[in-house]
Amino acid sequence: MTEKSYLASTTIEDDDDEDIKSNTTSSLHISNTISKPNVESILQAVATIFHSQMQEDQSMGKKFDEDNDLFFFSEEKYIKEKPEEFDEKRIELLREPPSIETIFEFTKALYDCAQFR
């Protein structure tokens, strides 16, 4: 005679309307896999890393020379090329590092374009 054992499984709802599953067998219920990643979570992590690096570079006073390939991405390049288009307030805003949310929105837009959305 074969015995069957059934263990209870429950579903818990949290404030975000996401179902969190748990059971008595200590199994993991994953919602992200290599073949089905949570893109927004990955982009949020990338945005946080970019922001951290920007803050570190700014605190160290890191600047790129004009012959450096990264100078192309520097606001200083565009300020130098057309100084008449930038007043002091706008220059100050350009020199501030973007927020994590702004970086996230930018990388999400790039991702969406790459996915033809």
N, CA, C and O atoms as CSV, one atom per row, in Angstrom:
chain,resi,resn,atom,element,x,y,z
A,1,MET,N,N,0.834,-1.175,0.000
A,1,MET,CA,C,0.000,0.000,0.000
A,1,MET,C,C,0.884,1.246,0.000
A,1,MET,O,O,1.837,1.343,0.774
A,2,THR,N,N,0.567,2.167,-0.852
A,2,THR,CA,C,1.345,3.387,-0.976
A,2,THR,C,C,0.661,4.510,-0.222
A,2,THR,O,O,-0.540,4.738,-0.367
A,3,GLU,N,N,1.451,5.211,0.590
A,3,GLU,CA,C,0.902,6.341,1.335
A,3,GLU,C,C,1.166,7.629,0.561
A,3,GLU,O,O,2.253,7.818,0.015
A,4,LYS,N,N,0.199,8.489,0.516
A,4,LYS,CA,C,0.359,9.797,-0.106
A,4,LYS,C,C,0.320,10.852,0.980
A,4,LYS,O,O,-0.511,10.808,1.887
A,5,SER,N,N,1.217,11.781,0.870
A,5,SER,CA,C,1.235,12.838,1.861
A,5,SER,C,C,0.973,14.160,1.150
A,5,SER,O,O,1.628,14.474,0.156
A,6,TYR,N,N,0.050,14.909,1.640
A,6,TYR,CA,C,-0.292,16.213,1.088
A,6,TYR,C,C,0.035,17.271,2.117
A,6,TYR,O,O,-0.437,17.228,3.254
A,7,LEU,N,N,0.844,18.213,1.702
A,7,LEU,CA,C,1.215,19.290,2.600
A,7,LEU,C,C,0.448,20.547,2.224
A,7,LEU,O,O,0.179,20.806,1.051
A,8,ALA,N,N,0.112,21.297,3.214
A,8,ALA,CA,C,-0.689,22.505,2.982
A,8,ALA,C,C,0.125,23.560,2.253
A,8,ALA,O,O,1.314,23.737,2.516
A,9,SER,N,N,-0.517,24.245,1.352
A,9,SER,CA,C,0.085,25.350,0.633
A,9,SER,C,C,-0.847,26.542,0.781
A,9,SER,O,O,-2.063,26.411,0.639
A,10,THR,N,N,-0.276,27.702,1.065
A,10,THR,CA,C,-1.107,28.884,1.260
A,10,THR,C,C,-0.656,29.989,0.336
A,10,THR,O,O,0.488,30.026,-0.116
A,11,THR,N,N,-1.570,30.873,0.069
A,11,THR,CA,C,-1.263,32.054,-0.728
A,11,THR,C,C,-1.542,33.275,0.130
A,11,THR,O,O,-2.618,33.406,0.714
A,12,ILE,N,N,-0.571,34.157,0.200
A,12,ILE,CA,C,-0.690,35.368,1.005
A,12,ILE,C,C,-0.727,36.547,0.052
A,12,ILE,O,O,0.101,36.643,-0.853
A,13,GLU,N,N,-1.671,37.436,0.246
A,13,GLU,CA,C,-1.737,38.626,-0.591
A,13,GLU,C,C,-1.135,39.792,0.174
A,13,GLU,O,O,-1.457,40.016,1.341
A,14,ASP,N,N,-0.250,40.538,-0.499
A,14,ASP,CA,C,0.313,41.716,0.145
A,14,ASP,C,C,-0.314,42.965,-0.450
A,14,ASP,O,O,-1.218,42.873,-1.280
A,15,ASP,N,N,0.156,44.124,-0.033
A,15,ASP,CA,C,-0.428,45.397,-0.445
A,15,ASP,C,C,-0.267,45.676,-1.930
A,15,ASP,O,O,-1.035,46.463,-2.482
A,16,ASP,N,N,0.692,45.066,-2.590
A,16,ASP,CA,C,0.951,45.328,-3.999
A,16,ASP,C,C,0.122,44.427,-4.907
A,16,ASP,O,O,0.384,44.373,-6.109
A,17,ASP,N,N,-0.857,43.725,-4.376
A,17,ASP,CA,C,-1.697,42.799,-5.123
A,17,ASP,C,C,-0.902,41.675,-5.769
A,17,ASP,O,O,-1.335,41.103,-6.769
A,18,GLU,N,N,0.244,41.358,-5.212
A,18,GLU,CA,C,1.035,40.234,-5.688
A,18,GLU,C,C,0.785,39.055,-4.758
A,18,GLU,O,O,0.706,39.227,-3.541
A,19,ASP,N,N,0.663,37.885,-5.315
A,19,ASP,CA,C,0.486,36.697,-4.495
A,19,ASP,C,C,1.842,36.157,-4.080
A,19,ASP,O,O,2.713,35.925,-4.919
A,20,ILE,N,N,2.013,35.962,-2.797
A,20,ILE,CA,C,3.233,35.363,-2.273
A,20,ILE,C,C,2.858,33.962,-1.832
A,20,ILE,O,O,1.980,33.779,-0.988
A,21,LYS,N,N,3.516,32.990,-2.396
A,21,LYS,CA,C,3.176,31.610,-2.070
A,21,LYS,C,C,4.157,31.067,-1.043
A,21,LYS,O,O,5.347,31.382,-1.063
A,22,SER,N,N,3.632,30.252,-0.157
A,22,SER,CA,C,4.478,29.584,0.818
A,22,SER,C,C,3.882,28.211,1.099
A,22,SER,O,O,2.699,27.970,0.859
A,23,ASN,N,N,4.712,27.327,1.606
A,23,ASN,CA,C,4.207,26.014,1.981
A,23,ASN,C,C,5.058,25.451,3.106
A,23,ASN,O,O,6.028,26.077,3.534
A,24,THR,N,N,4.703,24.293,3.574
A,24,THR,CA,C,5.399,23.709,4.716
A,24,THR,C,C,6.614,22.889,4.327
A,24,THR,O,O,7.264,22.312,5.199
A,25,THR,N,N,6.940,22.818,3.041
A,25,THR,CA,C,8.084,22.013,2.615
A,25,THR,C,C,9.333,22.851,2.397
A,25,THR,O,O,10.348,22.333,1.930
A,26,SER,N,N,9.280,24.102,2.717
A,26,SER,CA,C,10.405,25.031,2.541
A,26,SER,C,C,10.827,25.162,1.082
A,26,SER,O,O,11.997,25.417,0.794
A,27,SER,N,N,9.913,24.993,0.190
A,27,SER,CA,C,10.201,25.175,-1.228
A,27,SER,C,C,10.230,26.656,-1.558
A,27,SER,O,O,9.561,27.462,-0.912
A,28,LEU,N,N,11.007,27.001,-2.561
A,28,LEU,CA,C,11.054,28.383,-3.025
A,28,LEU,C,C,10.109,28.543,-4.200
A,28,LEU,O,O,10.080,27.710,-5.106
A,29,HIS,N,N,9.353,29.597,-4.177
A,29,HIS,CA,C,8.491,29.936,-5.308
A,29,HIS,C,C,9.105,31.159,-5.966
A,29,HIS,O,O,9.026,32.268,-5.439
A,30,ILE,N,N,9.714,30.946,-7.112
A,30,ILE,CA,C,10.393,32.053,-7.782
A,30,ILE,C,C,9.522,32.581,-8.910
A,30,ILE,O,O,8.774,31.841,-9.549
A,31,SER,N,N,9.643,33.875,-9.132
A,31,SER,CA,C,8.868,34.474,-10.213
A,31,SER,C,C,9.770,34.932,-11.352
A,31,SER,O,O,9.280,35.307,-12.418
A,32,ASN,N,N,11.074,34.905,-11.139
A,32,ASN,CA,C,12.030,35.332,-12.161
A,32,ASN,C,C,12.982,34.188,-12.469
A,32,ASN,O,O,13.449,33.488,-11.570
A,33,THR,N,N,13.258,34.012,-13.740
A,33,THR,CA,C,14.216,33.004,-14.152
A,33,THR,C,C,15.113,33.600,-15.223
A,33,THR,O,O,14.906,34.734,-15.655
A,34,ILE,N,N,16.098,32.845,-15.645
A,34,ILE,CA,C,16.969,33.303,-16.725
A,34,ILE,C,C,16.164,33.520,-17.996
A,34,ILE,O,O,16.401,34.479,-18.730
A,35,SER,N,N,15.217,32.634,-18.257
A,35,SER,CA,C,14.423,32.758,-19.480
A,35,SER,C,C,13.276,33.756,-19.338
A,35,SER,O,O,12.710,34.185,-20.344
A,36,LYS,N,N,12.922,34.135,-18.109
A,36,LYS,CA,C,11.851,35.116,-17.872
A,36,LYS,C,C,12.281,36.064,-16.751
A,36,LYS,O,O,11.763,35.989,-15.636
A,37,PRO,N,N,13.240,36.964,-17.055
A,37,PRO,CA,C,13.737,37.859,-16.006
A,37,PRO,C,C,12.768,39.004,-15.714
A,37,PRO,O,O,11.928,39.354,-16.543
A,38,ASN,N,N,12.902,39.571,-14.537
A,38,ASN,CA,C,12.154,40.765,-14.181
A,38,ASN,C,C,12.971,41.956,-14.671
A,38,ASN,O,O,13.878,42.418,-13.978
A,39,VAL,N,N,12.654,42.446,-15.848
A,39,VAL,CA,C,13.435,43.480,-16.518
A,39,VAL,C,C,13.484,44.761,-15.691
A,39,VAL,O,O,14.541,45.382,-15.574
A,40,GLU,N,N,12.365,45.155,-15.125
A,40,GLU,CA,C,12.340,46.394,-14.344
A,40,GLU,C,C,13.260,46.302,-13.130
A,40,GLU,O,O,13.916,47.282,-12.777
A,41,SER,N,N,13.314,45.155,-12.500
A,41,SER,CA,C,14.205,44.969,-11.354
A,41,SER,C,C,15.668,45.075,-11.788
A,41,SER,O,O,16.484,45.674,-11.087
A,42,ILE,N,N,15.993,44.501,-12.926
A,42,ILE,CA,C,17.356,44.564,-13.450
A,42,ILE,C,C,17.716,46.002,-13.811
A,42,ILE,O,O,18.805,46.471,-13.480
A,43,LEU,N,N,16.809,46.702,-14.487
A,43,LEU,CA,C,17.073,48.090,-14.869
A,43,LEU,C,C,17.202,48.992,-13.642
A,43,LEU,O,O,17.994,49.934,-13.651
A,44,GLN,N,N,16.435,48.716,-12.593
A,44,GLN,CA,C,16.548,49.494,-11.352
A,44,GLN,C,C,17.923,49.276,-10.729
A,44,GLN,O,O,18.531,50.223,-10.230
A,45,ALA,N,N,18.415,48.051,-10.752
A,45,ALA,CA,C,19.744,47.758,-10.215
A,45,ALA,C,C,20.828,48.454,-11.035
A,45,ALA,O,O,21.774,49.003,-10.472
A,46,VAL,N,N,20.697,48.434,-12.349
A,46,VAL,CA,C,21.665,49.100,-13.229
A,46,VAL,C,C,21.649,50.606,-12.982
A,46,VAL,O,O,22.706,51.235,-12.928
A,47,ALA,N,N,20.465,51.186,-12.833
A,47,ALA,CA,C,20.347,52.622,-12.573
A,47,ALA,C,C,21.023,52.986,-11.249
A,47,ALA,O,O,21.679,54.022,-11.145
A,48,THR,N,N,20.861,52.145,-10.258
A,48,THR,CA,C,21.488,52.391,-8.954
A,48,THR,C,C,23.007,52.332,-9.054
A,48,THR,O,O,23.704,53.146,-8.448
A,49,ILE,N,N,23.517,51.380,-9.811
A,49,ILE,CA,C,24.964,51.260,-10.001
A,49,ILE,C,C,25.511,52.463,-10.755
A,49,ILE,O,O,26.539,53.021,-10.370
A,50,PHE,N,N,24.828,52.870,-11.833
A,50,PHE,CA,C,25.256,54.062,-12.586
A,50,PHE,C,C,25.275,55.299,-11.691
A,50,PHE,O,O,26.233,56.072,-11.704
A,51,HIS,N,N,24.216,55.474,-10.920
A,51,HIS,CA,C,24.112,56.635,-10.037
A,51,HIS,C,C,25.241,56.636,-9.008
A,51,HIS,O,O,25.853,57.672,-8.749
A,52,SER,N,N,25.508,55.482,-8.433
A,52,SER,CA,C,26.590,55.362,-7.453
A,52,SER,C,C,27.935,55.721,-8.073
A,52,SER,O,O,28.739,56.420,-7.457
A,53,GLN,N,N,28.177,55.245,-9.286
A,53,GLN,CA,C,29.436,55.536,-9.974
A,53,GLN,C,C,29.555,57.026,-10.299
A,53,GLN,O,O,30.630,57.613,-10.175
A,54,MET,N,N,28.444,57.627,-10.715
A,54,MET,CA,C,28.458,59.062,-11.013
A,54,MET,C,C,28.770,59.886,-9.766
A,54,MET,O,O,29.540,60.846,-9.821
A,55,GLN,N,N,28.162,59.500,-8.636
A,55,GLN,CA,C,28.425,60.219,-7.390
A,55,GLN,C,C,29.877,60.060,-6.966
A,55,GLN,O,O,30.505,61.018,-6.517
A,56,GLU,N,N,30.410,58.852,-7.108
A,56,GLU,CA,C,31.807,58.613,-6.753
A,56,GLU,C,C,32.746,59.440,-7.631
A,56,GLU,O,O,33.682,60.060,-7.128
A,57,ASP,N,N,32.496,59.448,-8.934
A,57,ASP,CA,C,33.325,60.231,-9.856
A,57,ASP,C,C,33.255,61.717,-9.534
A,57,ASP,O,O,34.264,62.422,-9.581
A,58,GLN,N,N,32.050,62.188,-9.206
A,58,GLN,CA,C,31.885,63.604,-8.891
A,58,GLN,C,C,32.600,63.964,-7.587
A,58,GLN,O,O,33.220,65.024,-7.496
A,59,SER,N,N,32.520,63.105,-6.595
A,59,SER,CA,C,33.172,63.395,-5.315
A,59,SER,C,C,34.697,63.377,-5.445
A,59,SER,O,O,35.396,64.043,-4.680
A,60,MET,N,N,35.206,62.621,-6.406
A,60,MET,CA,C,36.654,62.566,-6.635
A,60,MET,C,C,37.105,63.663,-7.601
A,60,MET,O,O,38.299,63.806,-7.865
A,61,GLY,N,N,36.147,64.439,-8.130
A,61,GLY,CA,C,36.492,65.499,-9.064
A,61,GLY,C,C,36.974,64.985,-10.403
A,61,GLY,O,O,37.761,65.645,-11.080
A,62,LYS,N,N,36.505,63.810,-10.786
A,62,LYS,CA,C,36.951,63.184,-12.034
A,62,LYS,C,C,36.386,63.922,-13.239
A,62,LYS,O,O,35.177,64.135,-13.324
A,63,LYS,N,N,37.232,64.306,-14.150
A,63,LYS,CA,C,36.845,64.975,-15.397
A,63,LYS,C,C,37.531,64.256,-16.550
A,63,LYS,O,O,38.578,63.633,-16.376
A,64,PHE,N,N,36.925,64.353,-17.730
A,64,PHE,CA,C,37.484,63.708,-18.912
A,64,PHE,C,C,38.104,64.752,-19.829
A,64,PHE,O,O,37.502,65.791,-20.103
A,65,ASP,N,N,39.310,64.468,-20.299
A,65,ASP,CA,C,39.979,65.351,-21.249
A,65,ASP,C,C,39.256,65.296,-22.589
A,65,ASP,O,O,38.520,64.351,-22.875
A,66,GLU,N,N,39.475,66.320,-23.404
A,66,GLU,CA,C,38.817,66.382,-24.710
A,66,GLU,C,C,39.234,65.246,-25.637
A,66,GLU,O,O,38.466,64.875,-26.525
A,67,ASP,N,N,40.417,64.687,-25.458
A,67,ASP,CA,C,40.855,63.592,-26.323
A,67,ASP,C,C,40.390,62.218,-25.813
A,67,ASP,O,O,40.650,61.200,-26.454
A,68,ASN,N,N,39.713,62.190,-24.676
A,68,ASN,CA,C,39.171,60.947,-24.141
A,68,ASN,C,C,37.848,60.637,-24.854
A,68,ASN,O,O,37.044,61.542,-25.076
A,69,ASP,N,N,37.619,59.381,-25.211
A,69,ASP,CA,C,36.385,58.987,-25.889
A,69,ASP,C,C,35.135,59.312,-25.069
A,69,ASP,O,O,34.080,59.594,-25.637
A,70,LEU,N,N,35.245,59.274,-23.742
A,70,LEU,CA,C,34.095,59.546,-22.894
A,70,LEU,C,C,33.728,61.024,-22.831
A,70,LEU,O,O,32.652,61.371,-22.343
A,71,PHE,N,N,34.600,61.893,-23.313
A,71,PHE,CA,C,34.300,63.327,-23.323
A,71,PHE,C,C,33.067,63.619,-24.170
A,71,PHE,O,O,32.365,64.601,-23.926
A,72,PHE,N,N,32.802,62.776,-25.159
A,72,PHE,CA,C,31.628,62.930,-26.010
A,72,PHE,C,C,30.343,62.926,-25.184
A,72,PHE,O,O,29.370,63.584,-25.556
A,73,PHE,N,N,30.327,62.193,-24.066
A,73,PHE,CA,C,29.151,62.075,-23.213
A,73,PHE,C,C,29.125,63.116,-22.098
A,73,PHE,O,O,28.211,63.119,-21.273
A,74,SER,N,N,30.101,63.980,-22.069
A,74,SER,CA,C,30.198,64.998,-21.021
A,74,SER,C,C,29.378,66.237,-21.387
A,74,SER,O,O,29.384,66.687,-22.533
A,75,GLU,N,N,28.679,66.773,-20.399
A,75,GLU,CA,C,27.928,68.009,-20.607
A,75,GLU,C,C,28.874,69.153,-20.939
A,75,GLU,O,O,28.506,70.092,-21.646
A,76,GLU,N,N,30.091,69.066,-20.425
A,76,GLU,CA,C,31.073,70.128,-20.649
A,76,GLU,C,C,31.353,70.323,-22.142
A,76,GLU,O,O,31.617,71.443,-22.580
A,77,LYS,N,N,31.297,69.255,-22.911
A,77,LYS,CA,C,31.528,69.334,-24.356
A,77,LYS,C,C,30.500,70.259,-25.000
A,77,LYS,O,O,30.845,71.116,-25.814
A,78,TYR,N,N,29.243,70.079,-24.631
A,78,TYR,CA,C,28.169,70.854,-25.247
A,78,TYR,C,C,28.121,72.283,-24.708
A,78,TYR,O,O,27.762,73.208,-25.436
A,79,ILE,N,N,28.476,72.464,-23.456
A,79,ILE,CA,C,28.555,73.806,-22.887
A,79,ILE,C,C,29.669,74.592,-23.582
A,79,ILE,O,O,29.516,75.776,-23.879
A,80,LYS,N,N,30.783,73.918,-23.834
A,80,LYS,CA,C,31.935,74.556,-24.482
A,80,LYS,C,C,31.643,74.911,-25.943
A,80,LYS,O,O,32.078,75.953,-26.434
A,81,GLU,N,N,30.901,74.035,-26.632
A,81,GLU,CA,C,30.609,74.259,-28.045
A,81,GLU,C,C,29.636,75.419,-28.274
A,81,GLU,O,O,29.798,76.185,-29.224
A,82,LYS,N,N,28.634,75.551,-27.410
A,82,LYS,CA,C,27.619,76.596,-27.581
A,82,LYS,C,C,27.333,77.279,-26.242
A,82,LYS,O,O,26.252,77.107,-25.679
A,83,PRO,N,N,28.283,78.043,-25.736
A,83,PRO,CA,C,28.098,78.669,-24.419
A,83,PRO,C,C,26.932,79.665,-24.368
A,83,PRO,O,O,26.368,79.899,-23.299
A,84,GLU,N,N,26.573,80.245,-25.500
A,84,GLU,CA,C,25.487,81.226,-25.519
A,84,GLU,C,C,24.117,80.600,-25.232
A,84,GLU,O,O,23.183,81.312,-24.864
A,85,GLU,N,N,23.989,79.295,-25.393
A,85,GLU,CA,C,22.715,78.612,-25.165
A,85,GLU,C,C,22.505,78.197,-23.714
A,85,GLU,O,O,21.434,77.702,-23.363
A,86,PHE,N,N,23.514,78.393,-22.866
A,86,PHE,CA,C,23.428,77.940,-21.490
A,86,PHE,C,C,23.623,79.102,-20.526
A,86,PHE,O,O,24.672,79.746,-20.527
A,87,ASP,N,N,22.606,79.372,-19.697
A,87,ASP,CA,C,22.791,80.357,-18.644
A,87,ASP,C,C,23.328,79.638,-17.399
A,87,ASP,O,O,23.442,78.413,-17.392
A,88,GLU,N,N,23.654,80.390,-16.362
A,88,GLU,CA,C,24.266,79.803,-15.159
A,88,GLU,C,C,23.379,78.754,-14.502
A,88,GLU,O,O,23.870,77.726,-14.036
A,89,LYS,N,N,22.065,79.010,-14.463
A,89,LYS,CA,C,21.140,78.063,-13.821
A,89,LYS,C,C,21.111,76.739,-14.587
A,89,LYS,O,O,21.134,75.665,-13.987
A,90,ARG,N,N,21.060,76.828,-15.914
A,90,ARG,CA,C,21.014,75.612,-16.741
A,90,ARG,C,C,22.329,74.836,-16.648
A,90,ARG,O,O,22.323,73.606,-16.607
A,91,ILE,N,N,23.441,75.546,-16.616
A,91,ILE,CA,C,24.741,74.886,-16.469
A,91,ILE,C,C,24.815,74.152,-15.132
A,91,ILE,O,O,25.319,73.031,-15.061
A,92,GLU,N,N,24.318,74.781,-14.089
A,92,GLU,CA,C,24.309,74.150,-12.759
A,92,GLU,C,C,23.468,72.876,-12.771
A,92,GLU,O,O,23.869,71.863,-12.199
A,93,LEU,N,N,22.303,72.920,-13.421
A,93,LEU,CA,C,21.446,71.730,-13.528
A,93,LEU,C,C,22.121,70.616,-14.328
A,93,LEU,O,O,22.021,69.442,-13.971
A,94,LEU,N,N,22.807,70.988,-15.405
A,94,LEU,CA,C,23.486,69.986,-16.226
A,94,LEU,C,C,24.618,69.290,-15.479
A,94,LEU,O,O,24.903,68.118,-15.727
A,95,ARG,N,N,25.248,69.999,-14.581
A,95,ARG,CA,C,26.387,69.432,-13.850
A,95,ARG,C,C,25.976,68.552,-12.672
A,95,ARG,O,O,26.808,67.843,-12.106
A,96,GLU,N,N,24.698,68.594,-12.301
A,96,GLU,CA,C,24.218,67.716,-11.231
A,96,GLU,C,C,24.016,66.310,-11.784
A,96,GLU,O,O,23.531,66.143,-12.903
A,97,PRO,N,N,24.391,65.298,-10.997
A,97,PRO,CA,C,24.139,63.934,-11.497
A,97,PRO,C,C,22.635,63.655,-11.505
A,97,PRO,O,O,21.919,64.131,-10.624
A,98,PRO,N,N,22.151,62.898,-12.477
A,98,PRO,CA,C,20.723,62.585,-12.533
A,98,PRO,C,C,20.319,61.669,-11.374
A,98,PRO,O,O,21.153,60.966,-10.804
A,99,SER,N,N,19.043,61.687,-11.042
A,99,SER,CA,C,18.534,60.826,-9.970
A,99,SER,C,C,18.463,59.380,-10.466
A,99,SER,O,O,18.522,59.118,-11.667
A,100,ILE,N,N,18.338,58.467,-9.535
A,100,ILE,CA,C,18.202,57.045,-9.887
A,100,ILE,C,C,16.953,56.850,-10.746
A,100,ILE,O,O,16.973,56.089,-11.714
A,101,GLU,N,N,15.870,57.539,-10.390
A,101,GLU,CA,C,14.623,57.419,-11.148
A,101,GLU,C,C,14.800,57.903,-12.587
A,101,GLU,O,O,14.280,57.283,-13.515
A,102,THR,N,N,15.524,58.995,-12.778
A,102,THR,CA,C,15.759,59.521,-14.126
A,102,THR,C,C,16.594,58.537,-14.945
A,102,THR,O,O,16.307,58.297,-16.117
A,103,ILE,N,N,17.619,57.974,-14.327
A,103,ILE,CA,C,18.454,56.981,-15.019
A,103,ILE,C,C,17.625,55.750,-15.363
A,103,ILE,O,O,17.747,55.200,-16.457
A,104,PHE,N,N,16.769,55.311,-14.415
A,104,PHE,CA,C,15.904,54.158,-14.656
A,104,PHE,C,C,14.983,54.418,-15.844
A,104,PHE,O,O,14.858,53.574,-16.731
A,105,GLU,N,N,14.335,55.593,-15.864
A,105,GLU,CA,C,13.421,55.921,-16.958
A,105,GLU,C,C,14.154,55.940,-18.307
A,105,GLU,O,O,13.616,55.487,-19.317
A,106,PHE,N,N,15.379,56.467,-18.314
A,106,PHE,CA,C,16.163,56.507,-19.542
A,106,PHE,C,C,16.527,55.100,-20.021
A,106,PHE,O,O,16.360,54.785,-21.199
A,107,THR,N,N,17.021,54.257,-19.115
A,107,THR,CA,C,17.402,52.896,-19.512
A,107,THR,C,C,16.169,52.079,-19.904
A,107,THR,O,O,16.248,51.230,-20.792
A,108,LYS,N,N,15.033,52.328,-19.253
A,108,LYS,CA,C,13.790,51.633,-19.615
A,108,LYS,C,C,13.356,52.049,-21.020
A,108,LYS,O,O,12.907,51.212,-21.802
A,109,ALA,N,N,13.488,53.333,-21.342
A,109,ALA,CA,C,13.145,53.805,-22.690
A,109,ALA,C,C,14.059,53.157,-23.729
A,109,ALA,O,O,13.597,52.763,-24.800
A,110,LEU,N,N,15.355,53.044,-23.420
A,110,LEU,CA,C,16.281,52.373,-24.336
A,110,LEU,C,C,15.890,50.913,-24.533
A,110,LEU,O,O,15.892,50.407,-25.655
A,111,TYR,N,N,15.555,50.239,-23.431
A,111,TYR,CA,C,15.155,48.837,-23.495
A,111,TYR,C,C,13.893,48.682,-24.346
A,111,TYR,O,O,13.812,47.799,-25.201
A,112,ASP,N,N,12.907,49.556,-24.099
A,112,ASP,CA,C,11.672,49.485,-24.857
A,112,ASP,C,C,11.898,49.704,-26.354
A,112,ASP,O,O,11.280,49.041,-27.187
A,113,CYS,N,N,12.786,50.635,-26.684
A,113,CYS,CA,C,13.119,50.862,-28.105
A,113,CYS,C,C,13.780,49.625,-28.707
A,113,CYS,O,O,13.486,49.246,-29.841
A,114,ALA,N,N,14.658,49.013,-27.958
A,114,ALA,CA,C,15.356,47.819,-28.443
A,114,ALA,C,C,14.380,46.652,-28.633
A,114,ALA,O,O,14.610,45.780,-29.471
A,115,GLN,N,N,13.293,46.637,-27.855
A,115,GLN,CA,C,12.289,45.589,-27.975
A,115,GLN,C,C,11.173,45.958,-28.960
A,115,GLN,O,O,10.217,45.202,-29.137
A,116,PHE,N,N,11.305,47.125,-29.595
A,116,PHE,CA,C,10.318,47.632,-30.557
A,116,PHE,C,C,8.932,47.781,-29.928
A,116,PHE,O,O,7.923,47.401,-30.522
A,117,ARG,N,N,8.901,48.339,-28.717
A,117,ARG,CA,C,7.607,48.555,-28.027
A,117,ARG,C,C,7.094,49.916,-28.294
A,117,ARG,O,O,6.026,50.281,-27.803
